[in-house]
Amino acid sequence: MTRFATRLAEVAEKFTSRKALADAVGVSPSQITDWINERNRPTEKSIERIARKIGVHPGWLLGHEARAVSRAGIPIRACGSAADTLGICHVAEGWTPYDTKHIILPKHIHAVRVHGDSMIPVALDGQYALVADAEAESGDLAVIECRDGRIMIKRVSITDHVVSAASLNPDPHYKPIILKRSEIRRMRKIVGVWMQKI
């Protein structure tokens, strides 16, 4: 198998079915099967679209390791105890710039400013949600862009026709917002929060 076929097969295993993967990338299930079995190969544009939809770099799909790891990365330099009231943080011993682990950020990422307190404790008013150019799935934190111009940050629960958009703030006055799929222009997955207010 080519590296592309191997990588696509790996991705397909993470979905509930090849149909689910096909739906996610906007092609037919038989097209996914043809690509995995190398009966035909997608265009470069299709590879970029597939990569964007599943949240990977196109180079990774093609087996180009150097390109796949060239995305922006945040080095992990230490381990801090979340339970320690003294706030003690231990520098990771023995790590060099050559073996430091990184959190790799998706290539296509943008920020959305958080307004309000409905997403406490994950995001505070004035902080920024880091948003991938990948469609949100059930259970994800997402930026929801509605056709009427509303933009909201919520945890989504998705069915065929309805999206339940829930706040994280435990205050009982924050009730889930129920939206028809037809009311939503797009839902993008939140991959992190920039904790500093800018």
C-alpha positions as CSV (number, residue, x, y, z in Angstrom):
1,M,0.0,0.0,0.0
2,T,1.1,3.6,-0.6
3,R,1.6,5.8,2.4
4,F,-1.6,7.7,1.5
5,A,-3.7,4.5,1.4
6,T,-2.1,3.3,4.7
7,R,-2.8,6.6,6.5
8,L,-6.3,6.8,5.2
9,A,-7.0,3.3,6.4
10,E,-5.7,4.3,9.9
11,V,-8.0,7.3,9.9
12,A,-11.0,5.1,8.7
13,E,-10.4,2.8,11.7
14,K,-11.1,5.7,14.1
15,F,-14.5,6.3,12.6
16,T,-17.6,4.2,13.3
17,S,-17.7,3.2,9.7
18,R,-16.3,4.1,6.3
19,K,-19.6,5.8,5.6
20,A,-19.0,8.1,8.6
21,L,-15.6,9.0,7.3
22,A,-17.0,9.6,3.8
23,D,-19.8,11.8,5.2
24,A,-17.1,13.8,7.2
25,V,-15.0,14.5,4.1
26,G,-17.9,14.9,1.6
27,V,-17.5,11.9,-0.7
28,S,-19.1,8.5,-1.2
29,P,-18.2,5.4,0.9
30,S,-17.1,3.6,-2.3
31,Q,-14.7,6.5,-3.0
32,I,-13.0,6.0,0.4
33,T,-12.8,2.2,-0.3
34,D,-11.3,2.9,-3.8
35,W,-8.7,5.2,-2.3
36,I,-7.7,2.7,0.5
37,N,-7.6,-0.2,-2.1
38,E,-5.6,2.0,-4.5
39,R,-8.1,1.7,-7.3
40,N,-7.8,5.4,-7.8
41,R,-6.1,8.4,-6.1
42,P,-7.6,11.7,-5.0
43,T,-6.6,15.0,-6.4
44,E,-4.3,17.3,-4.4
45,K,-7.3,19.5,-3.7
46,S,-9.2,16.5,-2.3
47,I,-6.3,15.5,-0.1
48,E,-6.2,19.0,1.3
49,R,-9.9,18.9,1.9
50,I,-9.7,15.5,3.6
51,A,-6.9,16.6,5.8
52,R,-8.7,19.8,6.8
53,K,-11.9,17.9,7.6
54,I,-10.2,15.3,9.8
55,G,-7.8,17.8,11.4
56,V,-4.4,16.6,10.1
57,H,-1.7,18.1,7.9
58,P,-1.9,17.0,4.2
59,G,1.8,16.0,4.5
60,W,0.9,13.5,7.2
61,L,-1.7,11.9,4.9
62,L,0.9,11.6,2.1
63,G,3.5,10.1,4.5
64,H,5.8,13.2,4.5
65,E,6.8,13.1,8.1
66,A,8.9,16.2,7.9
67,R,6.0,18.2,6.7
68,A,3.6,16.7,9.2
69,V,5.7,17.8,12.1
70,S,6.4,21.2,10.7
71,R,3.2,22.6,12.0
72,A,3.3,25.1,14.9
73,G,4.2,23.3,18.1
74,I,4.2,24.3,21.8
75,P,7.1,22.6,23.7
76,I,6.2,20.8,26.9
77,R,8.9,21.8,29.4
78,A,7.5,20.9,32.8
79,C,4.8,19.2,34.8
80,G,2.8,21.2,37.3
81,S,0.6,19.7,40.0
82,A,-3.0,20.9,39.8
83,A,-3.6,19.8,43.3
84,D,-0.6,21.4,45.0
85,T,-1.7,24.6,46.8
86,L,2.0,25.8,46.8
87,G,2.0,25.9,43.0
88,I,5.2,23.8,42.7
89,C,6.3,23.2,39.2
90,H,9.1,20.7,38.3
91,V,11.2,21.4,35.2
92,A,11.3,18.3,33.1
93,E,14.7,16.8,33.8
94,G,17.1,15.7,31.1
95,W,15.1,17.0,28.2
96,T,16.9,18.7,25.4
97,P,15.6,20.7,22.4
98,Y,15.9,17.5,20.4
99,D,13.7,15.3,22.4
100,T,11.3,17.8,23.9
101,K,7.7,16.7,23.3
102,H,5.3,19.2,21.7
103,I,1.6,19.8,21.5
104,I,1.1,20.1,17.8
105,L,-1.4,22.7,16.7
106,P,-3.5,22.1,13.6
107,K,-2.4,24.0,10.5
108,H,-5.7,25.8,10.0
109,I,-6.5,27.5,13.3
110,H,-8.0,30.8,14.3
111,A,-9.1,32.5,17.5
112,V,-12.6,33.6,18.7
113,R,-12.9,36.0,21.7
114,V,-15.0,34.7,24.5
115,H,-17.7,37.0,25.8
116,G,-19.6,36.3,29.0
117,D,-19.3,33.7,31.7
118,S,-21.3,30.7,30.3
119,M,-18.1,28.7,29.6
120,I,-16.6,29.0,33.1
121,P,-14.4,27.2,34.2
122,V,-12.9,26.4,30.8
123,A,-12.9,29.8,29.3
124,L,-13.3,33.3,30.9
125,D,-14.7,36.5,29.5
126,G,-11.9,38.1,27.4
127,Q,-9.9,34.9,26.7
128,Y,-9.7,33.4,23.3
129,A,-10.9,30.0,22.0
130,L,-8.5,28.4,19.5
131,V,-10.7,27.0,16.7
132,A,-9.6,24.4,14.2
133,D,-11.0,24.4,10.6
134,A,-12.7,21.0,11.3
135,E,-16.4,20.3,11.8
136,A,-17.3,19.8,15.5
137,E,-18.7,16.4,16.6
138,S,-21.0,15.5,19.4
139,G,-19.3,16.1,22.7
140,D,-16.9,18.8,21.4
141,L,-16.6,22.3,22.5
142,A,-17.5,24.3,19.4
143,V,-17.9,27.8,18.0
144,I,-21.4,27.8,16.4
145,E,-22.1,30.3,13.7
146,C,-25.8,30.7,13.1
147,R,-27.4,31.9,9.9
148,D,-29.0,34.8,11.7
149,G,-25.6,36.1,12.7
150,R,-25.3,34.8,16.2
151,I,-22.0,33.2,17.2
152,M,-21.8,31.2,20.4
153,I,-19.3,29.0,22.2
154,K,-20.9,25.8,23.6
155,R,-20.5,22.1,24.1
156,V,-22.6,20.5,21.4
157,S,-24.7,17.4,21.3
158,I,-25.6,16.6,17.7
159,T,-28.5,14.5,16.2
160,D,-29.7,14.3,12.6
161,H,-31.9,17.5,12.8
162,V,-31.1,19.2,16.1
163,V,-28.1,20.5,18.0
164,S,-28.2,21.0,21.7
165,A,-25.7,23.8,22.7
166,A,-24.9,23.6,26.4
167,S,-23.0,26.0,28.6
168,L,-20.3,24.7,31.0
169,N,-21.2,27.1,33.8
170,P,-23.1,25.1,36.5
171,D,-25.4,28.0,37.3
172,P,-28.9,26.7,36.7
173,H,-30.0,29.8,34.7
174,Y,-27.8,28.6,31.8
175,K,-30.2,26.2,30.0
176,P,-29.1,24.4,26.8
177,I,-30.0,26.1,23.6
178,I,-31.8,23.9,21.0
179,L,-31.0,24.7,17.4
180,K,-32.3,23.1,14.2
181,R,-29.4,22.1,11.9
182,S,-31.0,24.4,9.3
183,E,-30.3,27.4,11.6
184,I,-26.6,26.7,11.7
185,R,-24.1,27.9,9.0
186,R,-21.1,26.0,10.6
187,M,-19.8,24.5,13.8
188,R,-16.0,24.4,14.2
189,K,-14.2,22.4,16.9
190,I,-12.4,24.2,19.7
191,V,-8.9,22.7,20.3
192,G,-7.8,25.0,23.1
193,V,-8.1,28.2,25.0
194,W,-5.6,31.0,25.1
195,M,-5.7,31.7,28.8
196,Q,-4.3,35.2,28.8
197,K,-6.6,38.1,28.1
198,I,-5.3,40.3,25.3
